Amino acid sequence: MSIERVIITLIMNTFSEHFPEYQPSIDHLRVATATPEVFVARVEKNVETITKLFREATAQDVALVTFPELCITGYSIGDLVQHSTLLDQARVGLAMLAEETRDTNTAMVVGLPLAVGNAIYNTAALLAGGEIKGIVPKQNLPTYKEFYEKRWYQTWDDRPNIPITIDDKETIFGREQLFAIAGSTVGIEVCEDLWVPESPHVHLVKEGADVIVNPSASPEIASKANYRRELVGITAAKQVVGYVYAGADYTESTADIVMGGHALISEGGRQLAERKPFDLVSPRLTVTDIDRAHLLFDRRQNTNFPNDFTITPTETGITASQQDLRRDIDPFPFIPKGSPEKQAERFDELLNIPTFGVLKRLETLGEGTKLVIGLSGGLDSTLAFLIAVRTAKLLGKEPRDVIETLTMPAHASSVRTQSNALKLAAAFGIEGKEIPIADLAEGQLTALQHAGREDVAFENTHARLRTALLFNHANMHRDIVLGTGDLSEIALGWSTYNGDHMSHYNPNTSIPKTLIRSLVKHAGTTLGEEAQLIIADIVDTPVSPELTGNGTLSQETESILGSYDLHDFFEYHFVRWMEPADKIEYLARKAHGDRFSDEEITKTLSTYINRFFNNQWKRNVMPDGPKAGTVSHSPRGDWRMPSDLRDAQFAFYAKLSLMQD
């Protein structure tokens, strides 16, 4: 490393001392849903079960635990809710639970019926620091089919908040309330409020809420759990919030309905945790960590997101204190999850996007235009080829009528890859053209008075020759060259400028290496046995540019750069969420620590960061290609960055950059 860069790094490390080392509590709010056993109309017993679960939550560094609707009395108390004894007991129970929060770093939301003036309200109270911080009335009272809430309760509508007294202590009652908890702004809605066209959460989010909690007592009927799951997920996604839904336990009365204890926690539409209905095995406390930074990032990206606040959140004194992370970190964030059927559906969708992009290009260029592909026997060119095959099918044509392949071996090309390339073309009736380029490359190098050593000029001469042949062949027939470079290579700059970096159209442009392997496998499932065998061998072939060596795959990309499993993980967290290096490093150790050492993770992350910042000049002139997922580097769409940011990676990631010159 140069003296200049050492000085820059030392300066940046001094600057970095003003920022704390990454801890999960910096970005995450630890939340929980609680599913206590219900003793209908037995306030003292309910307070006992709530207290037990609250203490468990406190022991697990939970900042906010949400209990079900009317959990202090039970939801199904019916006309007993009008009995003064039960109402008085509910107030006493609430005061007792508030006292339980004293000297803890955990807040709780509990439900109770509350008499205020001339009416009774179905409410949720937020308790913290030994106090009742606020009480929010339910806005939408279901009174249809099995529900009778308007028989007993009233709504507060748009009236302003008012002070009320409970246990000789004043608190606030009303809808216009938010609560500051461990760096998050929390809003409350109750059960039915989620299910109506104009939910309270819409207003609360406009006022700055990034977490919505919902104490609920939603009964189970066939298929309702799945609808509820989708409703919570869609709400969290549309409002860009963490949504915490706590349903009442089956031990509620079963007079006409049965509760299931369904609990859900979603972050921006991603389900983080679930306690399924009628679960007798899982703990009654469901705990996970909501990433506030993810929510804030998506809100700031969306310039249509409202930012006009009139409600001042009530301070609770709760801080984030967890030292670990209670959520799964996906080691392969680009690969679809779910059942085989769900995965297949997503793979088809991911293949359709570039396929229809290629289809439109061909339709625009007119009848007779073909797709020219440099088929190397590697993963990337195989995916581009299979996309071209799908395009031919949409045109109602045979692949040989739409596709031409060139395989261009040199001294470093392996028999395995070149054989697979020719066999794959032949399996679709295409007469693959083979053009050896060793002599052509030697002629260029000789003209340049190159010494013949296998340096960068040697490698790039071969790569540019292949691209020149592809373009020249396409020119002869007024065809277009399909690119093969993938998202991972584009991020790392692992391509030869004006070589494999260039094409007329690149269908792989936003598909990372880890996903390409899955897509190639999936695309192969619809093909004949011969093609499937060839594709299986291509998938098992180590990734290599085959530009140096003796043709035995001695030049393996991942031995040079580090594992693509790590690079794609870094790519997702750096570009999708723009997270700091210490957080990415922490998450990578959690996700990949069983496969890679801490040292390997740090070294590979340093490689990723340095290569990403130093190769924007290639991305700024990359060809057209369709965006298929949430990450893209198109300079015309998703990623704009100057090519000449001098040592910018040091300013962002000085400590990591010390790992590598």
C-alpha positions in Angstrom: 0.0 0.0 0.0 1.3 3.5 -0.9 2.4 6.0 1.8 -0.4 8.3 0.6 -3.0 5.6 1.2 -1.6 4.7 4.6 -2.0 8.3 5.6 -5.5 8.5 4.3 -6.4 5.3 6.1 -4.9 6.5 9.4 -6.9 9.7 9.1 -10.1 7.8 8.4 -9.5 5.4 11.3 -9.2 8.4 13.6 -12.5 9.8 12.2 -14.1 6.3 12.6 -13.4 6.4 16.3 -16.3 8.8 16.7 -18.6 5.9 15.5 -19.3 2.9 17.7 -18.3 -0.6 16.7 -21.2 -2.4 15.2 -23.6 -4.0 17.6 -27.0 -5.4 16.7 -28.7 -2.9 18.9 -27.5 0.0 16.7 -30.0 -0.8 13.9 -32.4 -3.4 15.4 -35.5 -3.1 17.6 -36.1 -6.3 19.5 -39.8 -7.0 19.6 -41.9 -9.9 20.8 -45.5 -11.1 20.7 -46.9 -12.8 23.8 -49.6 -15.4 23.8 -50.7 -15.9 27.4 -53.2 -18.4 28.5 -56.5 -16.7 29.0 -58.7 -16.8 32.1 -61.9 -15.1 31.0 -63.1 -12.5 33.6 -60.3 -13.5 36.0 -58.1 -10.4 36.0 -55.8 -11.5 38.8 -55.0 -14.7 36.9 -54.5 -12.9 33.6 -52.2 -10.3 35.3 -50.2 -13.3 36.6 -49.7 -14.9 33.2 -48.9 -11.6 31.5 -46.4 -10.8 34.2 -44.6 -14.1 33.7 -44.3 -13.6 29.9 -43.2 -10.0 30.4 -40.4 -11.1 32.7 -39.3 -13.7 30.1 -39.2 -10.9 27.5 -37.2 -8.7 29.8 -34.7 -11.5 30.3 -34.3 -11.7 26.5 -33.5 -8.0 26.1 -36.9 -7.4 24.3 -37.6 -3.7 24.0 -41.3 -4.0 23.2 -43.6 -7.0 23.9 -47.2 -6.9 22.6 -50.0 -8.9 24.2 -53.4 -9.7 22.7 -56.6 -7.6 22.6 -58.4 -7.3 26.0 -55.9 -9.7 27.5 -56.3 -8.3 31.0 -60.0 -9.5 31.1 -60.2 -11.8 28.1 -61.9 -10.8 24.9 -65.0 -13.0 25.1 -66.4 -11.6 28.4 -69.6 -10.4 26.6 -72.0 -8.4 28.7 -69.8 -8.8 31.8 -67.7 -5.9 30.3 -70.4 -3.6 31.6 -70.0 -4.8 35.2 -68.4 -2.2 37.4 -66.5 -4.8 39.3 -64.7 -6.1 36.3 -64.0 -2.6 34.9 -62.5 -1.6 38.3 -60.4 -4.8 38.4 -59.1 -4.1 34.9 -57.9 -0.7 36.0 -56.2 -2.2 39.0 -54.6 -4.9 36.8 -53.3 -2.3 34.4 -51.7 -0.3 37.3 -50.1 -3.5 38.6 -48.6 -4.3 35.1 -47.4 -0.8 34.8 -45.5 -1.2 38.1 -44.0 -4.4 36.8 -42.2 -2.4 34.1 -40.4 -0.2 36.6 -36.6 -0.6 36.6 -36.8 -2.7 33.4 -35.7 -1.8 29.8 -38.8 -3.4 28.3 -42.1 -1.8 27.3 -45.4 -3.7 26.9 -48.7 -3.2 25.1 -51.7 -4.8 26.8 -55.4 -4.7 26.0 -58.3 -3.9 28.4 -61.8 -2.5 28.5 -61.7 1.0 30.0 -64.6 3.2 31.2 -64.0 6.9 30.3 -66.8 9.3 31.2 -70.1 7.9 29.8 -68.7 5.2 27.6 -66.6 2.0 27.6 -63.7 1.6 25.2 -61.7 -1.3 23.8 -58.2 -0.1 24.4 -54.5 -0.9 24.2 -52.2 0.7 26.8 -48.4 1.1 26.5 -46.5 0.6 29.7 -42.9 1.4 30.4 -40.7 2.6 33.3 -43.4 2.0 35.9 -45.9 4.2 34.1 -48.9 4.1 31.8 -47.4 6.1 28.9 -50.6 6.3 26.9 -53.9 4.5 26.1 -55.2 4.1 22.6 -58.9 3.3 21.9 -59.9 0.9 19.1 -61.2 2.9 16.2 -63.1 0.3 14.1 -65.6 -1.9 16.1 -66.8 -5.0 14.2 -70.5 -5.6 14.6 -71.3 -8.2 12.0 -71.7 -12.0 12.0 -70.0 -13.2 15.2 -68.9 -9.8 16.4 -71.0 -7.5 18.7 -68.5 -4.9 19.8 -70.8 -1.8 19.3 -73.1 -3.5 21.8 -70.6 -2.5 24.5 -68.0 -0.1 23.2 -67.8 3.3 21.6 -65.2 4.8 19.3 -63.2 8.0 20.0 -63.3 9.1 16.3 -61.4 12.3 15.6 -61.6 13.9 19.0 -58.4 15.2 20.6 -56.4 13.3 23.2 -57.5 13.9 26.8 -55.8 13.3 30.2 -57.3 10.6 32.4 -56.4 9.3 35.8 -55.6 5.7 36.7 -54.4 4.7 40.1 -54.1 8.4 41.0 -51.7 8.9 38.1 -52.4 10.9 35.0 -52.0 9.5 31.5 -53.1 10.3 28.0 -56.2 8.8 26.3 -56.8 9.1 22.6 -55.9 8.1 19.1 -53.3 10.7 18.3 -50.4 9.0 20.0 -47.0 7.6 19.1 -44.3 6.3 21.4 -40.5 6.5 21.2 -39.0 3.1 21.9 -35.3 2.3 21.5 -34.9 4.5 18.4 -38.2 3.5 16.8 -41.5 5.4 16.7 -44.3 3.0 17.6 -48.0 3.3 16.7 -50.9 1.2 18.0 -54.0 -0.1 16.2 -56.3 -2.8 17.5 -57.4 -6.0 15.7 -60.2 -4.8 13.3 -58.3 -1.6 12.6 -56.0 -3.6 10.3 -58.9 -5.1 8.3 -60.7 -1.9 7.2 -60.2 0.3 4.1 -58.9 3.3 6.1 -56.7 1.8 8.8 -55.2 4.0 11.6 -51.8 2.8 10.6 -51.9 4.9 7.4 -52.2 8.1 9.5 -49.6 6.9 12.0 -47.1 6.1 9.3 -47.6 9.6 7.9 -46.8 10.9 11.3 -43.5 9.0 11.4 -44.3 5.5 12.9 -41.9 2.9 11.7 -43.4 0.1 13.8 -47.1 -0.7 14.2 -48.3 -3.1 17.0 -51.6 -4.7 16.9 -53.1 -6.5 19.9 -55.8 -8.7 18.4 -58.4 -11.3 19.2 -59.2 -12.6 15.7 -61.1 -15.9 15.6 -60.0 -18.7 13.3 -62.0 -20.0 10.3 -60.8 -22.0 7.4 -58.2 -20.1 5.3 -58.3 -17.1 7.6 -54.7 -17.6 8.9 -53.3 -17.4 5.4 -55.3 -14.3 4.6 -54.2 -12.7 7.9 -50.6 -13.6 7.0 -50.8 -12.0 3.6 -52.7 -8.9 5.0 -49.9 -8.3 7.6 -47.2 -8.8 5.0 -48.8 -6.5 2.4 -49.5 -3.8 5.0 -45.9 -3.9 6.3 -44.6 -3.8 2.7 -46.8 -0.9 1.5 -46.3 1.2 4.7 -42.6 0.2 5.0 -43.0 -0.6 8.7 -42.3 -3.3 11.1 -45.7 -4.9 11.9 -46.2 -6.8 15.2 -49.5 -8.8 15.4 -50.4 -10.6 18.6 -53.5 -12.8 18.5 -55.4 -14.2 21.4 -54.9 -17.8 22.6 -57.3 -20.7 22.0 -58.0 -20.7 25.8 -60.4 -17.8 25.2 -64.1 -18.9 25.5 -65.4 -21.1 22.7 -69.0 -20.1 22.9 -69.3 -19.4 19.2 -65.8 -18.8 18.0 -62.3 -20.3 18.6 -59.1 -18.2 18.8 -55.8 -19.6 17.6 -53.1 -17.6 19.1 -51.7 -16.5 15.7 -48.7 -14.2 16.0 -46.9 -12.5 13.2 -43.9 -10.1 12.9 -43.2 -8.6 9.5 -40.5 -6.1 8.4 -41.4 -4.2 5.3 -43.3 -7.3 4.0 -40.7 -9.9 4.9 -42.1 -12.2 7.5 -39.5 -12.4 10.3 -41.4 -14.7 12.8 -44.7 -16.5 13.2 -46.4 -18.5 15.9 -48.9 -20.5 13.9 -52.5 -20.9 15.1 -53.2 -23.7 17.5 -49.5 -24.2 18.2 -49.1 -26.2 21.4 -45.3 -26.7 21.1 -43.7 -23.3 20.4 -42.9 -20.9 23.2 -45.7 -18.4 24.1 -43.1 -15.6 23.5 -42.2 -15.0 19.8 -39.0 -12.9 19.6 -37.2 -11.3 16.7 -35.2 -8.2 15.7 -36.7 -5.6 13.3 -34.0 -3.8 11.3 -34.9 -0.1 11.6 -32.1 0.8 9.2 -33.7 -1.2 6.4 -37.1 0.5 6.9 -35.5 4.0 7.0 -33.4 3.2 3.9 -36.5 2.3 1.8 -38.4 5.3 3.1 -35.6 7.7 2.1 -35.3 6.1 -1.3 -39.0 6.6 -2.0 -39.2 10.4 -2.5 -43.1 10.1 -2.4 -43.0 8.9 1.2 -44.7 11.5 3.6 -42.6 13.4 6.0 -45.0 15.9 7.7 -45.2 15.2 11.4 -47.5 16.8 13.9 -47.5 14.2 16.7 -44.6 14.3 19.2 -43.9 10.8 20.3 -44.1 10.1 24.0 -40.7 9.2 25.5 -40.6 5.8 27.2 -36.9 5.7 28.2 -36.5 2.3 26.6 -33.2 1.7 24.8 -31.9 -1.1 22.6 -29.7 -3.4 24.7 -29.4 -6.7 22.9 -25.9 -8.0 22.3 -26.9 -10.7 19.7 -29.2 -11.0 16.8 -32.5 -12.9 17.0 -33.4 -13.2 13.3 -32.2 -15.5 10.5 -29.7 -13.9 8.0 -30.2 -15.5 4.6 -26.7 -16.6 3.3 -28.1 -16.6 -0.3 -30.3 -13.5 -0.5 -30.7 -13.6 -4.3 -32.0 -17.2 -4.4 -35.8 -17.5 -4.0 -37.0 -19.5 -1.0 -40.1 -21.5 -0.4 -41.6 -24.8 -1.6 -40.3 -26.3 -4.8 -43.5 -25.1 -6.6 -43.0 -21.6 -5.3 -39.3 -21.6 -6.2 -40.1 -22.8 -9.7 -42.6 -20.0 -10.1 -40.0 -17.4 -9.1 -37.4 -19.0 -11.4 -39.8 -18.8 -14.4 -40.5 -15.2 -13.5 -36.8 -14.4 -13.4 -36.2 -16.1 -16.7 -39.2 -14.4 -18.4 -37.9 -10.9 -17.7 -34.7 -11.2 -19.8 -36.4 -13.5 -22.3 -39.1 -10.9 -23.1 -36.4 -8.2 -23.2 -34.5 -10.2 -25.9 -37.8 -10.8 -27.7 -38.6 -7.1 -27.9 -35.1 -6.4 -29.2 -35.5 -9.0 -32.0 -39.0 -7.7 -32.9 -37.7 -4.2 -33.1 -34.8 -5.2 -35.4 -37.0 -7.1 -37.7 -37.4 -10.5 -39.3 -34.2 -12.4 -39.9 -32.1 -10.9 -37.1 -30.4 -13.6 -35.1 -28.7 -13.8 -31.7 -25.0 -14.3 -31.7 -23.6 -15.8 -28.5 -20.0 -16.6 -27.5 -20.7 -20.1 -26.0 -17.8 -21.0 -23.7 -19.1 -23.9 -21.8 -19.4 -21.8 -18.6 -22.5 -20.9 -16.5 -23.0 -17.3 -17.8 -23.0 -18.1 -21.5 -25.2 -21.1 -20.9 -27.8 -18.9 -19.2 -27.7 -16.4 -22.1 -28.0 -19.4 -24.5 -31.0 -20.9 -22.7 -32.7 -17.4 -22.6 -32.2 -17.3 -26.3 -33.7 -20.7 -26.7 -36.8 -19.6 -24.7 -37.0 -16.5 -27.0 -37.0 -18.7 -30.1 -39.9 -20.7 -28.7 -41.9 -17.5 -28.1 -41.3 -16.7 -31.8 -42.5 -20.1 -32.8 -39.2 -20.9 -34.4 -36.5 -23.5 -34.0 -33.4 -22.4 -32.0 -31.2 -22.9 -35.1 -33.3 -20.3 -36.9 -32.7 -17.7 -34.2 -29.3 -18.5 -32.6 -25.7 -18.7 -33.8 -22.9 -19.7 -31.4 -19.2 -19.1 -31.6 -16.8 -21.2 -29.4 -13.3 -19.7 -29.5 -10.7 -21.9 -27.8 -7.2 -20.8 -27.0 -4.3 -22.5 -25.3 -5.9 -22.0 -21.8 -9.3 -23.4 -22.8 -10.2 -26.7 -21.2 -11.4 -29.7 -23.2 -14.3 -30.0 -20.7 -15.7 -26.5 -21.3 -15.2 -26.4 -25.1 -16.7 -29.8 -25.5 -19.8 -28.9 -23.4 -20.2 -25.7 -25.5 -20.3 -27.5 -28.8 -22.5 -30.3 -27.4 -25.0 -27.9 -25.9 -25.4 -26.1 -29.3 -25.7 -29.4 -31.1 -28.4 -30.6 -28.6 -30.6 -27.9 -30.0 -29.8 -28.5 -33.6 -27.4 -25.6 -33.9 -24.1 -26.0 -35.8 -21.8 -24.3 -33.3 -18.9 -22.5 -35.0 -15.5 -23.2 -33.6 -12.9 -20.5 -34.2 -9.5 -21.2 -32.5 -7.9 -17.8 -31.5 -4.5 -18.8 -30.2 -2.7 -17.8 -33.4 -4.7 -14.6 -33.8 -3.9 -13.6 -30.3 -0.2 -14.4 -30.8 -0.2 -12.3 -33.9 -1.5 -9.3 -32.0 0.9 -9.7 -29.1 3.8 -10.1 -31.5 2.8 -6.9 -33.3 2.8 -5.2 -29.9 6.3 -6.6 -29.1 4.8 -8.3 -26.1 7.1 -10.7 -24.4 4.6 -13.5 -24.2 4.2 -13.6 -20.4 0.7 -14.3 -19.1 0.0 -10.8 -17.8 -3.1 -8.6 -18.0 -2.4 -7.6 -21.6 -2.1 -11.2 -22.5 -5.4 -12.1 -20.9 -7.3 -9.1 -22.3 -6.0 -9.7 -25.8 -7.8 -13.0 -25.8 -11.0 -11.6 -24.3 -11.1 -8.7 -26.8 -10.4 -11.0 -29.7 -13.4 -13.1 -28.8 -15.7 -10.1 -28.5 -14.4 -8.6 -31.8 -15.1 -11.9 -33.6 -18.6 -11.9 -32.2 -19.3 -8.3 -33.3 -17.7 -8.8 -36.7 -19.7 -12.0 -37.2 -22.9 -10.2 -36.2 -22.0 -7.4 -38.6 -21.8 -9.8 -41.5 -25.4 -10.8 -41.1 -27.0 -7.8 -39.4 -27.4 -9.8 -36.2 -26.9 -8.8 -32.6 -24.5 -10.0 -29.9 -26.0 -11.2 -26.6 -23.8 -10.4 -23.6 -23.1 -13.0 -20.9 -21.6 -11.0 -18.0 -23.5 -11.3 -14.8 -24.3 -8.9 -11.9 -21.5 -10.3 -9.7 -18.9 -9.7 -12.4 -20.3 -6.3 -13.2 -20.0 -5.3 -9.5 -16.5 -6.6 -9.2 -15.3 -5.3 -12.6 -14.4 -8.9 -13.4 -14.6 -8.3 -17.2 -12.4 -7.0 -19.9 -13.2 -3.5 -21.0 -14.5 -3.6 -24.5 -14.1 -7.4 -24.3 -16.7 -9.5 -22.5 -17.8 -6.2 -20.9 -19.5 -5.3 -24.2 -22.5 -6.5 -26.3 -25.5 -5.3 -28.1 -27.8 -6.5 -25.2 -27.0 -8.4 -22.0 -29.8 -10.5 -20.6 -27.7 -11.5 -17.6 -26.9 -8.0 -16.4 -28.9 -8.1 -13.1 -28.6 -11.8 -12.3 -25.8 -12.7 -9.8 -23.6 -15.7 -10.0 -25.2 -17.6 -7.2 -28.6 -17.3 -8.8 -27.4 -18.1 -12.3 -26.5 -21.7 -11.2 -30.1 -22.2 -9.9 -31.6 -20.6 -13.0 -29.6 -22.8 -15.3 -30.6 -25.9 -13.4 -34.2 -24.9 -13.5 -34.2 -24.0 -17.2 -32.7 -27.4 -17.9 -35.6 -29.3 -16.2 -37.8 -28.7 -19.2 -35.2 -30.0 -21.7 -34.4 -33.4 -23.1 -32.1 -35.9 -21.3 -29.1 -35.1 -23.5 -29.3 -31.4 -22.8 -29.9 -32.0 -19.1 -26.7 -34.1 -18.8 -24.6 -31.4 -20.5 -26.1 -28.7 -18.3 -25.5 -30.7 -15.2 -21.8 -30.9 -16.1 -21.6 -27.2 -16.8 -23.2 -26.4 -13.4 -20.5 -28.6 -11.8 -17.6 -26.9 -13.6 -15.6 -24.5 -11.5 -16.0 -20.9 -12.6 -13.0 -19.7 -14.7 -12.2 -17.2 -17.4 -9.7 -19.7 -18.9 -7.3 -16.9 -20.0 -4.1 -18.3 -18.5 -2.8 -21.8 -17.7 -2.5 -24.9 -19.7 -6.2 -25.7 -20.3 -6.8 -27.7 -17.0 -8.9 -25.1 -15.2 -5.9 -23.9 -13.3 -7.2 -20.4 -13.2 -10.3 -20.6 -10.9 -12.0 -17.3 -10.3 -13.0 -17.9 -6.7 -9.4 -18.8 -5.8 -8.4 -15.3 -7.0 -11.4 -13.2 -5.9 -12.9 -15.2 -3.1 -16.2 -17.1 -3.0 -19.1 -15.8 -5.1 -21.3 -16.9 -2.2 -19.7 -14.1 -0.1 -19.4 -11.6 -2.9 -23.1 -11.9 -3.7 -24.0 -11.6 0.0 -21.9 -8.4 0.1 -23.4 -7.1 -3.1 -26.9 -7.5 -1.7 -26.2 -5.8 1.6 -24.1 -3.0 0.1 -26.2 -2.1 -2.9 -29.7 -3.1 -1.8 -29.4 -1.6 1.7 -26.2 0.5 1.5 -25.1 -0.9 4.9 -21.8 -0.1 6.5 -18.9 -2.5 6.3 -18.8 -3.5 9.9 -22.5 -4.4 9.7 -22.0 -6.4 6.5 -19.1 -8.2 8.1 -21.1 -9.0 11.2 -24.1 -10.3 9.2 -21.7 -12.4 6.9 -20.2 -14.0 9.9 -23.7 -14.9 11.2 -24.8 -16.2 7.8 -21.6 -17.9 6.6 -19.6 -18.4 9.7 -20.0 -22.2 9.5 -18.3 -22.2 6.0 -15.8 -19.4 6.1 -13.4 -18.1 8.7 -13.6 -14.6 10.1 -10.3 -13.8 8.3 -11.6 -15.0 4.9 -14.9 -13.1 5.3 -13.0 -9.8 6.1 -10.5 -10.4 3.3 -13.2 -11.1 0.7 -15.2 -8.1 1.8 -12.2 -5.9 1.4 -11.7 -7.3 -2.1 -15.3 -6.6 -2.9 -15.2 -3.0 -1.6 -12.0 -2.1 -3.4 -13.0 -3.7 -6.7 -16.5 -2.2 -6.5 -15.3 1.4 -6.1 -12.4 1.0 -8.6 -14.6 -0.3 -11.4 -17.4 2.2 -11.8 -15.8 3.3 -15.1 -16.8 0.0 -16.6 -20.3 0.2 -15.2 -20.8 3.7 -16.6 -20.6 2.4 -20.2 -22.2 -1.0 -19.8 -24.7 -2.0 -22.5 -28.5 -2.3 -22.1 -29.9 -5.1 -20.1 -33.1 -5.8 -18.2 -33.5 -5.3 -14.5 -34.7 -8.7 -13.1 -34.4 -8.2 -9.3 -34.0 -5.5 -6.7 -30.3 -4.9 -7.5 -29.0 -3.4 -10.8 -26.0 -1.4 -11.8 -27.4 0.2 -14.9 -26.0 3.8 -15.1 -29.3 4.8 -16.8 -31.4 3.4 -14.0 -30.4 2.1 -10.6 -26.8 3.1 -10.0 -25.1 6.4 -10.7 -21.6 7.1 -9.3 -18.6 9.0 -10.7 -15.8 6.9 -12.2 -13.1 9.0 -10.6 -13.9 8.9 -6.9 -10.3 9.0 -5.6 -9.8 6.5 -2.8 -13.5 6.7 -1.9 -13.5 3.2 -0.5 -11.0 4.4 2.1 -13.4 7.1 3.3 -16.2 4.5 3.6 -14.3 1.5 4.8 -10.8 2.5 6.0 -10.2 -0.3 8.5 -11.2 -3.0 6.1 -9.1 -1.5 3.3 -6.0 -2.0 5.3 -6.4 -5.7 4.5 -5.5 -5.2 0.8 -3.4 -2.9 -1.3 
